Amino acid sequence: MQANNQAIFDKVCAILKTHAEADTEITPDTQIAADLAIDSVEMFDLVMEIEEVYDISFPIEEASAIDTVQSLIEAIERITDV
């Protein structure tokens, strides 16, 4: 992982751990809903928190395509132009 990508990963992991019901190791391949037991309402809250932290706004089609930690990181990178 590149340094900036690693920084995003670390921040995303910290946020995910506050939302996850499961005590699971988080990797880029972690399925947000299945592995972390995050339901659609919690996912909405998670997206809103990420938007606030990074001062971004996910387009609805971008937000609905997020399923893994890596896809979340890639979406943040695309929107922030990192």
C-alpha positions, 0 to 999 in steps of 0.5 A, spaced: 500 500 500 502 506 498 503 511 504 497 515 502 493 509 501 495 506 508 493 513 511 486 512 508 486 505 510 488 506 517 483 511 518 477 507 515 479 501 519 478 506 525 471 508 523 469 501 521 471 498 528 466 503 531 460 501 527 462 493 526 458 489 531 463 483 529 470 483 532 473 481 526 480 483 523 479 488 517 483 487 511 482 491 504 478 484 502 473 485 508 466 485 506 463 490 510 456 488 510 457 480 511 464 480 515 463 486 519 455 485 520 454 492 518 446 493 516 444 498 511 442 503 516 449 502 519 452 503 512 448 509 511 451 512 518 458 509 516 458 513 509 455 519 512 461 519 517 466 518 512 463 524 508 464 528 514 471 526 516 474 527 508 469 533 507 466 529 501 460 527 498 459 520 495 454 520 489 449 515 490 451 510 485 458 510 488 456 509 495 451 503 493 457 500 490 461 500 496 462 492 498 469 491 501 474 496 505 478 496 498 472 499 494 471 504 500 478 506 500 478 507 492 471 511 492 475 516 497 481 516 493 477 518 487 472 523 490 478 526 493 483 526 487 488 523 492 
